[in-house]
Amino acid sequence: MTLEDILGPEGAAVVTGRWLPLVEHKQVLCMKGVVYLPTDRTAIGERLMLPLSDEADGPVTGLLGMTVCEWHRGEVPEEVKLSRVKTLSVSMIP
């Protein structure tokens, strides 16, 4: 299945926009806030994603991620819903 099959066109576009820097620019992604697209409940937490490669300076061939969250039902304050996404170039990691 593709992301679009699972999330629909709009959801797939959001996720692709967030994760593409990992692949294109070899970046680490950290995010805090809504970590899954809301359905009947909202996942508030943190996510870390890392690019993987078969070779030291080769292209990204996979992603490794971890998400820790709490599921909330009902209304969630708007400031909590805003996902803060930060990226860092792998080359900047000692």
PDB file with one MODEL, atoms N, CA, C and O in Angstrom:
MODEL        1
ATOM      1  N   MET A   1       0.833  -1.180   0.000  1.00  0.00           N
ATOM      2  CA  MET A   1       0.000   0.000   0.000  1.00  0.00           C
ATOM      3  C   MET A   1       0.879   1.245   0.000  1.00  0.00           C
ATOM      4  O   MET A   1       1.982   1.235   0.546  1.00  0.00           O
ATOM      5  N   THR A   2       0.396   2.293  -0.601  1.00  0.00           N
ATOM      6  CA  THR A   2       1.098   3.565  -0.601  1.00  0.00           C
ATOM      7  C   THR A   2       0.543   4.450   0.521  1.00  0.00           C
ATOM      8  O   THR A   2      -0.493   4.138   1.109  1.00  0.00           O
ATOM      9  N   LEU A   3       1.237   5.551   0.812  1.00  0.00           N
ATOM     10  CA  LEU A   3       0.718   6.503   1.796  1.00  0.00           C
ATOM     11  C   LEU A   3      -0.657   7.018   1.376  1.00  0.00           C
ATOM     12  O   LEU A   3      -1.536   7.199   2.219  1.00  0.00           O
ATOM     13  N   GLU A   4      -0.847   7.253   0.080  1.00  0.00           N
ATOM     14  CA  GLU A   4      -2.131   7.759  -0.405  1.00  0.00           C
ATOM     15  C   GLU A   4      -3.250   6.744  -0.186  1.00  0.00           C
ATOM     16  O   GLU A   4      -4.383   7.125   0.112  1.00  0.00           O
ATOM     17  N   ASP A   5      -2.940   5.452  -0.331  1.00  0.00           N
ATOM     18  CA  ASP A   5      -3.938   4.411  -0.065  1.00  0.00           C
ATOM     19  C   ASP A   5      -4.371   4.442   1.398  1.00  0.00           C
ATOM     20  O   ASP A   5      -5.546   4.249   1.708  1.00  0.00           O
ATOM     21  N   ILE A   6      -3.429   4.680   2.283  1.00  0.00           N
ATOM     22  CA  ILE A   6      -3.702   4.639   3.723  1.00  0.00           C
ATOM     23  C   ILE A   6      -4.322   5.945   4.216  1.00  0.00           C
ATOM     24  O   ILE A   6      -5.293   5.934   4.972  1.00  0.00           O
ATOM     25  N   LEU A   7      -3.747   7.085   3.776  1.00  0.00           N
ATOM     26  CA  LEU A   7      -4.124   8.384   4.334  1.00  0.00           C
ATOM     27  C   LEU A   7      -5.005   9.240   3.437  1.00  0.00           C
ATOM     28  O   LEU A   7      -5.530  10.258   3.888  1.00  0.00           O
ATOM     29  N   GLY A   8      -5.177   8.854   2.191  1.00  0.00           N
ATOM     30  CA  GLY A   8      -5.889   9.704   1.244  1.00  0.00           C
ATOM     31  C   GLY A   8      -4.942  10.749   0.691  1.00  0.00           C
ATOM     32  O   GLY A   8      -3.842  10.920   1.216  1.00  0.00           O
ATOM     33  N   PRO A   9      -5.347  11.459  -0.366  1.00  0.00           N
ATOM     34  CA  PRO A   9      -4.454  12.422  -1.018  1.00  0.00           C
ATOM     35  C   PRO A   9      -3.956  13.545  -0.113  1.00  0.00           C
ATOM     36  O   PRO A   9      -2.772  13.878  -0.141  1.00  0.00           O
ATOM     37  N   GLU A  10      -4.841  14.130   0.688  1.00  0.00           N
ATOM     38  CA  GLU A  10      -4.437  15.247   1.552  1.00  0.00           C
ATOM     39  C   GLU A  10      -3.482  14.797   2.652  1.00  0.00           C
ATOM     40  O   GLU A  10      -2.464  15.444   2.898  1.00  0.00           O
ATOM     41  N   GLY A  11      -3.805  13.706   3.302  1.00  0.00           N
ATOM     42  CA  GLY A  11      -2.943  13.188   4.369  1.00  0.00           C
ATOM     43  C   GLY A  11      -1.587  12.762   3.841  1.00  0.00           C
ATOM     44  O   GLY A  11      -0.565  13.011   4.481  1.00  0.00           O
ATOM     45  N   ALA A  12      -1.568  12.121   2.679  1.00  0.00           N
ATOM     46  CA  ALA A  12      -0.308  11.693   2.070  1.00  0.00           C
ATOM     47  C   ALA A  12       0.565  12.895   1.727  1.00  0.00           C
ATOM     48  O   ALA A  12       1.785  12.837   1.877  1.00  0.00           O
ATOM     49  N   ALA A  13      -0.048  13.977   1.269  1.00  0.00           N
ATOM     50  CA  ALA A  13       0.709  15.192   0.936  1.00  0.00           C
ATOM     51  C   ALA A  13       1.359  15.789   2.188  1.00  0.00           C
ATOM     52  O   ALA A  13       2.498  16.251   2.126  1.00  0.00           O
ATOM     53  N   VAL A  14       0.658  15.785   3.309  1.00  0.00           N
ATOM     54  CA  VAL A  14       1.206  16.318   4.563  1.00  0.00           C
ATOM     55  C   VAL A  14       2.399  15.481   5.013  1.00  0.00           C
ATOM     56  O   VAL A  14       3.454  16.026   5.339  1.00  0.00           O
ATOM     57  N   VAL A  15       2.237  14.179   5.031  1.00  0.00           N
ATOM     58  CA  VAL A  15       3.307  13.288   5.483  1.00  0.00           C
ATOM     59  C   VAL A  15       4.500  13.352   4.533  1.00  0.00           C
ATOM     60  O   VAL A  15       5.645  13.404   4.983  1.00  0.00           O
ATOM     61  N   THR A  16       4.249  13.349   3.243  1.00  0.00           N
ATOM     62  CA  THR A  16       5.332  13.444   2.268  1.00  0.00           C
ATOM     63  C   THR A  16       6.111  14.743   2.450  1.00  0.00           C
ATOM     64  O   THR A  16       7.340  14.741   2.392  1.00  0.00           O
ATOM     65  N   GLY A  17       5.411  15.842   2.669  1.00  0.00           N
ATOM     66  CA  GLY A  17       6.077  17.124   2.895  1.00  0.00           C
ATOM     67  C   GLY A  17       6.956  17.116   4.127  1.00  0.00           C
ATOM     68  O   GLY A  17       8.001  17.766   4.147  1.00  0.00           O
ATOM     69  N   ARG A  18       6.546  16.388   5.160  1.00  0.00           N
ATOM     70  CA  ARG A  18       7.329  16.324   6.398  1.00  0.00           C
ATOM     71  C   ARG A  18       8.531  15.399   6.252  1.00  0.00           C
ATOM     72  O   ARG A  18       9.605  15.696   6.776  1.00  0.00           O
ATOM     73  N   TRP A  19       8.365  14.286   5.551  1.00  0.00           N
ATOM     74  CA  TRP A  19       9.400  13.264   5.509  1.00  0.00           C
ATOM     75  C   TRP A  19      10.357  13.392   4.327  1.00  0.00           C
ATOM     76  O   TRP A  19      11.439  12.805   4.363  1.00  0.00           O
ATOM     77  N   LEU A  20      10.003  14.126   3.298  1.00  0.00           N
ATOM     78  CA  LEU A  20      10.853  14.245   2.118  1.00  0.00           C
ATOM     79  C   LEU A  20      12.247  14.814   2.420  1.00  0.00           C
ATOM     80  O   LEU A  20      13.219  14.361   1.816  1.00  0.00           O
ATOM     81  N   PRO A  21      12.384  15.804   3.344  1.00  0.00           N
ATOM     82  CA  PRO A  21      13.733  16.299   3.655  1.00  0.00           C
ATOM     83  C   PRO A  21      14.679  15.193   4.162  1.00  0.00           C
ATOM     84  O   PRO A  21      15.888  15.272   3.942  1.00  0.00           O
ATOM     85  N   LEU A  22      14.148  14.183   4.827  1.00  0.00           N
ATOM     86  CA  LEU A  22      14.984  13.079   5.293  1.00  0.00           C
ATOM     87  C   LEU A  22      15.646  12.382   4.111  1.00  0.00           C
ATOM     88  O   LEU A  22      16.828  12.042   4.162  1.00  0.00           O
ATOM     89  N   VAL A  23      14.887  12.175   3.063  1.00  0.00           N
ATOM     90  CA  VAL A  23      15.367  11.447   1.897  1.00  0.00           C
ATOM     91  C   VAL A  23      16.210  12.347   0.994  1.00  0.00           C
ATOM     92  O   VAL A  23      17.308  11.969   0.585  1.00  0.00           O
ATOM     93  N   GLU A  24      15.701  13.527   0.689  1.00  0.00           N
ATOM     94  CA  GLU A  24      16.378  14.403  -0.263  1.00  0.00           C
ATOM     95  C   GLU A  24      17.643  15.042   0.297  1.00  0.00           C
ATOM     96  O   GLU A  24      18.607  15.234  -0.444  1.00  0.00           O
ATOM     97  N   HIS A  25      17.666  15.380   1.595  1.00  0.00           N
ATOM     98  CA  HIS A  25      18.777  16.137   2.168  1.00  0.00           C
ATOM     99  C   HIS A  25      19.463  15.416   3.324  1.00  0.00           C
ATOM    100  O   HIS A  25      20.268  16.012   4.039  1.00  0.00           O
ATOM    101  N   LYS A  26      19.146  14.135   3.507  1.00  0.00           N
ATOM    102  CA  LYS A  26      19.739  13.348   4.597  1.00  0.00           C
ATOM    103  C   LYS A  26      19.607  14.081   5.930  1.00  0.00           C
ATOM    104  O   LYS A  26      20.604  14.380   6.587  1.00  0.00           O
ATOM    105  N   GLN A  27      18.384  14.361   6.313  1.00  0.00           N
ATOM    106  CA  GLN A  27      18.138  15.091   7.546  1.00  0.00           C
ATOM    107  C   GLN A  27      17.446  14.221   8.582  1.00  0.00           C
ATOM    108  O   GLN A  27      16.684  13.313   8.252  1.00  0.00           O
ATOM    109  N   VAL A  28      17.728  14.517   9.831  1.00  0.00           N
ATOM    110  CA  VAL A  28      17.037  13.929  10.966  1.00  0.00           C
ATOM    111  C   VAL A  28      15.813  14.789  11.215  1.00  0.00           C
ATOM    112  O   VAL A  28      15.893  16.013  11.107  1.00  0.00           O
ATOM    113  N   LEU A  29      14.682  14.183  11.545  1.00  0.00           N
ATOM    114  CA  LEU A  29      13.450  14.928  11.796  1.00  0.00           C
ATOM    115  C   LEU A  29      13.004  14.709  13.231  1.00  0.00           C
ATOM    116  O   LEU A  29      12.930  13.573  13.701  1.00  0.00           O
ATOM    117  N   CYS A  30      12.709  15.799  13.922  1.00  0.00           N
ATOM    118  CA  CYS A  30      12.144  15.752  15.264  1.00  0.00           C
ATOM    119  C   CYS A  30      10.842  16.536  15.226  1.00  0.00           C
ATOM    120  O   CYS A  30      10.800  17.645  14.694  1.00  0.00           O
ATOM    121  N   MET A  31       9.796  15.977  15.776  1.00  0.00           N
ATOM    122  CA  MET A  31       8.541  16.719  15.826  1.00  0.00           C
ATOM    123  C   MET A  31       7.859  16.496  17.158  1.00  0.00           C
ATOM    124  O   MET A  31       8.018  15.459  17.800  1.00  0.00           O
ATOM    125  N   LYS A  32       7.091  17.505  17.556  1.00  0.00           N
ATOM    126  CA  LYS A  32       6.368  17.466  18.823  1.00  0.00           C
ATOM    127  C   LYS A  32       5.006  18.087  18.592  1.00  0.00           C
ATOM    128  O   LYS A  32       4.903  19.123  17.934  1.00  0.00           O
ATOM    129  N   GLY A  33       3.975  17.483  19.113  1.00  0.00           N
ATOM    130  CA  GLY A  33       2.607  17.955  18.908  1.00  0.00           C
ATOM    131  C   GLY A  33       1.760  16.804  18.396  1.00  0.00           C
ATOM    132  O   GLY A  33       1.859  15.687  18.903  1.00  0.00           O
ATOM    133  N   VAL A  34       0.937  17.060  17.408  1.00  0.00           N
ATOM    134  CA  VAL A  34       0.118  16.011  16.802  1.00  0.00           C
ATOM    135  C   VAL A  34       1.042  15.160  15.938  1.00  0.00           C
ATOM    136  O   VAL A  34       1.611  15.657  14.966  1.00  0.00           O
ATOM    137  N   VAL A  35       1.197  13.893  16.281  1.00  0.00           N
ATOM    138  CA  VAL A  35       2.123  13.027  15.562  1.00  0.00           C
ATOM    139  C   VAL A  35       1.427  12.061  14.609  1.00  0.00           C
ATOM    140  O   VAL A  35       2.088  11.430  13.784  1.00  0.00           O
ATOM    141  N   TYR A  36       0.122  11.938  14.709  1.00  0.00           N
ATOM    142  CA  TYR A  36      -0.671  11.172  13.751  1.00  0.00           C
ATOM    143  C   TYR A  36      -1.807  12.067  13.296  1.00  0.00           C
ATOM    144  O   TYR A  36      -2.302  12.895  14.060  1.00  0.00           O
ATOM    145  N   LEU A  37      -2.214  11.897  12.053  1.00  0.00           N
ATOM    146  CA  LEU A  37      -3.343  12.690  11.570  1.00  0.00           C
ATOM    147  C   LEU A  37      -4.584  12.314  12.362  1.00  0.00           C
ATOM    148  O   LEU A  37      -4.880  11.129  12.519  1.00  0.00           O
ATOM    149  N   PRO A  38      -5.315  13.303  12.862  1.00  0.00           N
ATOM    150  CA  PRO A  38      -6.467  13.026  13.715  1.00  0.00           C
ATOM    151  C   PRO A  38      -7.566  12.229  13.021  1.00  0.00           C
ATOM    152  O   PRO A  38      -7.869  12.433  11.845  1.00  0.00           O
ATOM    153  N   THR A  39      -8.138  11.332  13.776  1.00  0.00           N
ATOM    154  CA  THR A  39      -9.326  10.594  13.332  1.00  0.00           C
ATOM    155  C   THR A  39     -10.384  10.860  14.388  1.00  0.00           C
ATOM    156  O   THR A  39     -10.847  11.993  14.525  1.00  0.00           O
ATOM    157  N   ASP A  40     -10.771   9.848  15.129  1.00  0.00           N
ATOM    158  CA  ASP A  40     -11.736  10.045  16.208  1.00  0.00           C
ATOM    159  C   ASP A  40     -11.035  10.368  17.527  1.00  0.00           C
ATOM    160  O   ASP A  40     -11.686  10.607  18.544  1.00  0.00           O
ATOM    161  N   ARG A  41      -9.706  10.373  17.499  1.00  0.00           N
ATOM    162  CA  ARG A  41      -8.906  10.742  18.663  1.00  0.00           C
ATOM    163  C   ARG A  41      -7.606  11.356  18.157  1.00  0.00           C
ATOM    164  O   ARG A  41      -7.250  11.180  16.991  1.00  0.00           O
ATOM    165  N   THR A  42      -6.898  12.071  19.019  1.00  0.00           N
ATOM    166  CA  THR A  42      -5.710  12.809  18.620  1.00  0.00           C
ATOM    167  C   THR A  42      -4.494  12.268  19.365  1.00  0.00           C
ATOM    168  O   THR A  42      -4.539  12.072  20.580  1.00  0.00           O
ATOM    169  N   ALA A  43      -3.423  12.031  18.642  1.00  0.00           N
ATOM    170  CA  ALA A  43      -2.181  11.552  19.244  1.00  0.00           C
ATOM    171  C   ALA A  43      -1.236  12.737  19.443  1.00  0.00           C
ATOM    172  O   ALA A  43      -0.751  13.326  18.476  1.00  0.00           O
ATOM    173  N   ILE A  44      -0.981  13.078  20.705  1.00  0.00           N
ATOM    174  CA  ILE A  44      -0.071  14.159  21.051  1.00  0.00           C
ATOM    175  C   ILE A  44       1.196  13.521  21.603  1.00  0.00           C
ATOM    176  O   ILE A  44       1.141  12.716  22.533  1.00  0.00           O
ATOM    177  N   GLY A  45       2.337  13.884  21.027  1.00  0.00           N
ATOM    178  CA  GLY A  45       3.577  13.283  21.499  1.00  0.00           C
ATOM    179  C   GLY A  45       4.779  13.806  20.757  1.00  0.00           C
ATOM    180  O   GLY A  45       4.803  14.947  20.294  1.00  0.00           O
ATOM    181  N   GLU A  46       5.785  12.943  20.650  1.00  0.00           N
ATOM    182  CA  GLU A  46       7.028  13.305  19.995  1.00  0.00           C
ATOM    183  C   GLU A  46       7.440  12.191  19.040  1.00  0.00           C
ATOM    184  O   GLU A  46       7.141  11.018  19.263  1.00  0.00           O
ATOM    185  N   ARG A  47       8.137  12.583  17.963  1.00  0.00           N
ATOM    186  CA  ARG A  47       8.604  11.621  16.970  1.00  0.00           C
ATOM    187  C   ARG A  47      10.022  11.993  16.557  1.00  0.00           C
ATOM    188  O   ARG A  47      10.355  13.169  16.406  1.00  0.00           O
ATOM    189  N   LEU A  48      10.848  10.967  16.378  1.00  0.00           N
ATOM    190  CA  LEU A  48      12.198  11.122  15.864  1.00  0.00           C
ATOM    191  C   LEU A  48      12.325  10.189  14.668  1.00  0.00           C
ATOM    192  O   LEU A  48      11.995   9.007  14.762  1.00  0.00           O
ATOM    193  N   MET A  49      12.805  10.719  13.540  1.00  0.00           N
ATOM    194  CA  MET A  49      13.001   9.890  12.346  1.00  0.00           C
ATOM    195  C   MET A  49      14.407  10.101  11.823  1.00  0.00           C
ATOM    196  O   MET A  49      14.910  11.224  11.784  1.00  0.00           O
ATOM    197  N   LEU A  50      15.034   9.005  11.420  1.00  0.00           N
ATOM    198  CA  LEU A  50      16.409   9.030  10.943  1.00  0.00           C
ATOM    199  C   LEU A  50      16.486   8.417   9.549  1.00  0.00           C
ATOM    200  O   LEU A  50      15.812   7.424   9.274  1.00  0.00           O
ATOM    201  N   PRO A  51      17.299   8.997   8.667  1.00  0.00           N
ATOM    202  CA  PRO A  51      17.506   8.399   7.352  1.00  0.00           C
ATOM    203  C   PRO A  51      18.530   7.268   7.449  1.00  0.00           C
ATOM    204  O   PRO A  51      19.478   7.347   8.232  1.00  0.00           O
ATOM    205  N   LEU A  52      18.339   6.233   6.664  1.00  0.00           N
ATOM    206  CA  LEU A  52      19.271   5.109   6.614  1.00  0.00           C
ATOM    207  C   LEU A  52      19.838   4.990   5.209  1.00  0.00           C
ATOM    208  O   LEU A  52      19.176   5.336   4.231  1.00  0.00           O
ATOM    209  N   SER A  53      21.069   4.496   5.115  1.00  0.00           N
ATOM    210  CA  SER A  53      21.711   4.325   3.816  1.00  0.00           C
ATOM    211  C   SER A  53      22.535   3.050   3.839  1.00  0.00           C
ATOM    212  O   SER A  53      23.052   2.658   4.886  1.00  0.00           O
ATOM    213  N   ASP A  54      22.659   2.404   2.691  1.00  0.00           N
ATOM    214  CA  ASP A  54      23.493   1.208   2.578  1.00  0.00           C
ATOM    215  C   ASP A  54      24.971   1.558   2.542  1.00  0.00           C
ATOM    216  O   ASP A  54      25.816   0.714   2.841  1.00  0.00           O
ATOM    217  N   GLU A  55      25.296   2.806   2.176  1.00  0.00           N
ATOM    218  CA  GLU A  55      26.677   3.261   2.081  1.00  0.00           C
ATOM    219  C   GLU A  55      26.825   4.570   2.856  1.00  0.00           C
ATOM    220  O   GLU A  55      25.864   5.328   2.994  1.00  0.00           O
ATOM    221  N   ALA A  56      28.037   4.832   3.364  1.00  0.00           N
ATOM    222  CA  ALA A  56      28.274   6.022   4.187  1.00  0.00           C
ATOM    223  C   ALA A  56      27.826   7.309   3.505  1.00  0.00           C
ATOM    224  O   ALA A  56      27.178   8.138   4.145  1.00  0.00           O
ATOM    225  N   ASP A  57      28.142   7.500   2.254  1.00  0.00           N
ATOM    226  CA  ASP A  57      27.751   8.718   1.540  1.00  0.00           C
ATOM    227  C   ASP A  57      26.744   8.429   0.437  1.00  0.00           C
ATOM    228  O   ASP A  57      26.586   9.220  -0.493  1.00  0.00           O
ATOM    229  N   GLY A  58      26.071   7.306   0.543  1.00  0.00           N
ATOM    230  CA  GLY A  58      25.122   6.907  -0.494  1.00  0.00           C
ATOM    231  C   GLY A  58      23.744   7.512  -0.292  1.00  0.00           C
ATOM    232  O   GLY A  58      23.507   8.241   0.672  1.00  0.00           O
ATOM    233  N   PRO A  59      22.842   7.204  -1.205  1.00  0.00           N
ATOM    234  CA  PRO A  59      21.480   7.727  -1.103  1.00  0.00           C
ATOM    235  C   PRO A  59      20.714   7.081   0.055  1.00  0.00           C
ATOM    236  O   PRO A  59      21.042   5.982   0.501  1.00  0.00           O
ATOM    237  N   VAL A  60      19.710   7.775   0.518  1.00  0.00           N
ATOM    238  CA  VAL A  60      18.851   7.243   1.585  1.00  0.00           C
ATOM    239  C   VAL A  60      18.034   6.089   1.009  1.00  0.00           C
ATOM    240  O   VAL A  60      17.357   6.230  -0.009  1.00  0.00           O
ATOM    241  N   THR A  61      18.117   4.946   1.688  1.00  0.00           N
ATOM    242  CA  THR A  61      17.407   3.752   1.221  1.00  0.00           C
ATOM    243  C   THR A  61      16.318   3.300   2.191  1.00  0.00           C
ATOM    244  O   THR A  61      15.580   2.357   1.906  1.00  0.00           O
ATOM    245  N   GLY A  62      16.218   3.973   3.335  1.00  0.00           N
ATOM    246  CA  GLY A  62      15.188   3.619   4.304  1.00  0.00           C
ATOM    247  C   GLY A  62      15.077   4.672   5.386  1.00  0.00           C
ATOM    248  O   GLY A  62      15.890   5.593   5.465  1.00  0.00           O
ATOM    249  N   LEU A  63      14.071   4.524   6.208  1.00  0.00           N
ATOM    250  CA  LEU A  63      13.847   5.438   7.330  1.00  0.00           C
ATOM    251  C   LEU A  63      13.632   4.619   8.595  1.00  0.00           C
ATOM    252  O   LEU A  63      13.032   3.544   8.554  1.00  0.00           O
ATOM    253  N   LEU A  64      14.122   5.129   9.711  1.00  0.00           N
ATOM    254  CA  LEU A  64      13.917   4.514  11.011  1.00  0.00           C
ATOM    255  C   LEU A  64      13.279   5.561  11.901  1.00  0.00           C
ATOM    256  O   LEU A  64      13.766   6.688  11.985  1.00  0.00           O
ATOM    257  N   GLY A  65      12.203   5.201  12.561  1.00  0.00           N
ATOM    258  CA  GLY A  65      11.531   6.193  13.391  1.00  0.00           C
ATOM    259  C   GLY A  65      11.000   5.617  14.678  1.00  0.00           C
ATOM    260  O   GLY A  65      10.811   4.409  14.815  1.00  0.00           O
ATOM    261  N   MET A  66      10.763   6.512  15.623  1.00  0.00           N
ATOM    262  CA  MET A  66      10.154   6.146  16.901  1.00  0.00           C
ATOM    263  C   MET A  66       9.184   7.247  17.296  1.00  0.00           C
ATOM    264  O   MET A  66       9.489   8.434  17.177  1.00  0.00           O
ATOM    265  N   THR A  67       8.030   6.844  17.761  1.00  0.00           N
ATOM    266  CA  THR A  67       7.001   7.786  18.188  1.00  0.00           C
ATOM    267  C   THR A  67       6.529   7.411  19.585  1.00  0.00           C
ATOM    268  O   THR A  67       6.252   6.244  19.864  1.00  0.00           O
ATOM    269  N   VAL A  68       6.441   8.402  20.454  1.00  0.00           N
ATOM    270  CA  VAL A  68       5.885   8.226  21.789  1.00  0.00           C
ATOM    271  C   VAL A  68       4.722   9.206  21.895  1.00  0.00           C
ATOM    272  O   VAL A  68       4.902  10.403  21.672  1.00  0.00           O
ATOM    273  N   CYS A  69       3.533   8.715  22.231  1.00  0.00           N
ATOM    274  CA  CYS A  69       2.386   9.629  22.278  1.00  0.00           C
ATOM    275  C   CYS A  69       1.340   9.154  23.273  1.00  0.00           C
ATOM    276  O   CYS A  69       1.358   8.021  23.754  1.00  0.00           O
ATOM    277  N   GLU A  70       0.428  10.075  23.556  1.00  0.00           N
ATOM    278  CA  GLU A  70      -0.770   9.777  24.346  1.00  0.00           C
ATOM    279  C   GLU A  70      -1.963  10.084  23.461  1.00  0.00           C
ATOM    280  O   GLU A  70      -1.980  11.092  22.754  1.00  0.00           O
ATOM    281  N   TRP A  71      -2.943   9.227  23.503  1.00  0.00           N
ATOM    282  CA  TRP A  71      -4.151   9.425  22.693  1.00  0.00           C
ATOM    283  C   TRP A  71      -5.189  10.195  23.497  1.00  0.00           C
ATOM    284  O   TRP A  71      -5.459   9.873  24.654  1.00  0.00           O
ATOM    285  N   HIS A  72      -5.765  11.215  22.871  1.00  0.00           N
ATOM    286  CA  HIS A  72      -6.765  12.065  23.525  1.00  0.00           C
ATOM    287  C   HIS A  72      -8.060  12.017  22.729  1.00  0.00           C
ATOM    288  O   HIS A  72      -8.050  12.071  21.499  1.00  0.00           O
ATOM    289  N   ARG A  73      -9.159  11.917  23.434  1.00  0.00           N
ATOM    290  CA  ARG A  73     -10.482  12.000  22.804  1.00  0.00           C
ATOM    291  C   ARG A  73     -11.067  13.370  23.103  1.00  0.00           C
ATOM    292  O   ARG A  73     -10.761  13.971  24.133  1.00  0.00           O
ATOM    293  N   GLY A  74     -11.892  13.854  22.220  1.00  0.00           N
ATOM    294  CA  GLY A  74     -12.524  15.146  22.434  1.00  0.00           C
ATOM    295  C   GLY A  74     -11.653  16.288  21.952  1.00  0.00           C
ATOM    296  O   GLY A  74     -10.692  16.090  21.208  1.00  0.00           O
ATOM    297  N   GLU A  75     -12.006  17.480  22.388  1.00  0.00           N
ATOM    298  CA  GLU A  75     -11.317  18.694  21.942  1.00  0.00           C
ATOM    299  C   GLU A  75      -9.906  18.780  22.531  1.00  0.00           C
ATOM    300  O   GLU A  75      -9.685  18.472  23.702  1.00  0.00           O
ATOM    301  N   VAL A  76      -8.977  19.199  21.704  1.00  0.00           N
ATOM    302  CA  VAL A  76      -7.592  19.430  22.115  1.00  0.00           C
ATOM    303  C   VAL A  76      -7.294  20.893  21.821  1.00  0.00           C
ATOM    304  O   VAL A  76      -7.628  21.373  20.737  1.00  0.00           O
ATOM    305  N   PRO A  77      -6.674  21.621  22.752  1.00  0.00           N
ATOM    306  CA  PRO A  77      -6.378  23.036  22.504  1.00  0.00           C
ATOM    307  C   PRO A  77      -5.588  23.237  21.205  1.00  0.00           C
ATOM    308  O   PRO A  77      -4.728  22.425  20.865  1.00  0.00           O
ATOM    309  N   GLU A  78      -5.886  24.317  20.489  1.00  0.00           N
ATOM    310  CA  GLU A  78      -5.246  24.588  19.197  1.00  0.00           C
ATOM    311  C   GLU A  78      -3.728  24.644  19.310  1.00  0.00           C
ATOM    312  O   GLU A  78      -3.028  24.149  18.427  1.00  0.00           O
ATOM    313  N   GLU A  79      -3.202  25.246  20.394  1.00  0.00           N
ATOM    314  CA  GLU A  79      -1.754  25.350  20.525  1.00  0.00           C
ATOM    315  C   GLU A  79      -1.082  23.987  20.653  1.00  0.00           C
ATOM    316  O   GLU A  79       0.088  23.837  20.301  1.00  0.00           O
ATOM    317  N   VAL A  80      -1.813  22.998  21.153  1.00  0.00           N
ATOM    318  CA  VAL A  80      -1.279  21.639  21.266  1.00  0.00           C
ATOM    319  C   VAL A  80      -1.321  20.945  19.910  1.00  0.00           C
ATOM    320  O   VAL A  80      -0.454  20.125  19.607  1.00  0.00           O
ATOM    321  N   LYS A  81      -2.317  21.266  19.097  1.00  0.00           N
ATOM    322  CA  LYS A  81      -2.461  20.625  17.791  1.00  0.00           C
ATOM    323  C   LYS A  81      -1.342  20.981  16.830  1.00  0.00           C
ATOM    324  O   LYS A  81      -1.017  20.193  15.943  1.00  0.00           O
ATOM    325  N   LEU A  82      -0.747  22.158  16.992  1.00  0.00           N
ATOM    326  CA  LEU A  82       0.297  22.585  16.066  1.00  0.00           C
ATOM    327  C   LEU A  82       1.544  21.734  16.253  1.00  0.00           C
ATOM    328  O   LEU A  82       2.166  21.761  17.315  1.00  0.00           O
ATOM    329  N   SER A  83       1.907  20.984  15.229  1.00  0.00           N
ATOM    330  CA  SER A  83       3.114  20.165  15.288  1.00  0.00           C
ATOM    331  C   SER A  83       4.328  21.019  15.004  1.00  0.00           C
ATOM    332  O   SER A  83       4.404  21.683  13.970  1.00  0.00           O
ATOM    333  N   ARG A  84       5.264  21.001  15.911  1.00  0.00           N
ATOM    334  CA  ARG A  84       6.524  21.705  15.694  1.00  0.00           C
ATOM    335  C   ARG A  84       7.491  20.701  15.081  1.00  0.00           C
ATOM    336  O   ARG A  84       7.824  19.691  15.700  1.00  0.00           O
ATOM    337  N   VAL A  85       7.938  20.983  13.866  1.00  0.00           N
ATOM    338  CA  VAL A  85       8.826  20.083  13.142  1.00  0.00           C
ATOM    339  C   VAL A  85      10.171  20.759  12.955  1.00  0.00           C
ATOM    340  O   VAL A  85      10.245  21.892  12.479  1.00  0.00           O
ATOM    341  N   LYS A  86      11.230  20.066  13.329  1.00  0.00           N
ATOM    342  CA  LYS A  86      12.586  20.567  13.154  1.00  0.00           C
ATOM    343  C   LYS A  86      13.396  19.506  12.428  1.00  0.00           C
ATOM    344  O   LYS A  86      13.204  18.308  12.637  1.00  0.00           O
ATOM    345  N   THR A  87      14.301  19.958  11.577  1.00  0.00           N
ATOM    346  CA  THR A  87      15.200  19.025  10.907  1.00  0.00           C
ATOM    347  C   THR A  87      16.637  19.449  11.159  1.00  0.00           C
ATOM    348  O   THR A  87      16.923  20.614  11.436  1.00  0.00           O
ATOM    349  N   LEU A  88      17.525  18.486  11.058  1.00  0.00           N
ATOM    350  CA  LEU A  88      18.952  18.723  11.263  1.00  0.00           C
ATOM    351  C   LEU A  88      19.687  17.880  10.248  1.00  0.00           C
ATOM    352  O   LEU A  88      19.382  16.698  10.094  1.00  0.00           O
ATOM    353  N   SER A  89      20.645  18.455   9.555  1.00  0.00           N
ATOM    354  CA  SER A  89      21.431  17.726   8.573  1.00  0.00           C
ATOM    355  C   SER A  89      22.265  16.661   9.268  1.00  0.00           C
ATOM    356  O   SER A  89      22.874  16.924  10.305  1.00  0.00           O
ATOM    357  N   VAL A  90      22.295  15.464   8.702  1.00  0.00           N
ATOM    358  CA  VAL A  90      23.082  14.383   9.264  1.00  0.00           C
ATOM    359  C   VAL A  90      24.558  14.772   9.336  1.00  0.00           C
ATOM    360  O   VAL A  90      25.269  14.342  10.244  1.00  0.00           O
ATOM    361  N   SER A  91      25.013  15.570   8.399  1.00  0.00           N
ATOM    362  CA  SER A  91      26.419  15.990   8.376  1.00  0.00           C
ATOM    363  C   SER A  91      26.796  16.845   9.584  1.00  0.00           C
ATOM    364  O   SER A  91      27.981  16.995   9.883  1.00  0.00           O
ATOM    365  N   MET A  92      25.809  17.408  10.284  1.00  0.00           N
ATOM    366  CA  MET A  92      26.080  18.235  11.466  1.00  0.00           C
ATOM    367  C   MET A  92      26.207  17.423  12.749  1.00  0.00           C
ATOM    368  O   MET A  92      26.539  17.970  13.801  1.00  0.00           O
ATOM    369  N   ILE A  93      25.946  16.124  12.668  1.00  0.00           N
ATOM    370  CA  ILE A  93      26.032  15.257  13.841  1.00  0.00           C
ATOM    371  C   ILE A  93      27.451  14.731  13.953  1.00  0.00           C
ATOM    372  O   ILE A  93      27.964  14.143  13.001  1.00  0.00           O
ATOM    373  N   PRO A  94      28.100  14.931  15.102  1.00  0.00           N
ATOM    374  CA  PRO A  94      29.497  14.481  15.253  1.00  0.00           C
ATOM    375  C   PRO A  94      29.626  12.970  15.183  1.00  0.00           C
ATOM    376  O   PRO A  94      30.731  12.439  15.292  1.00  0.00           O
TER     377      PRO A  94
ENDMDL
END
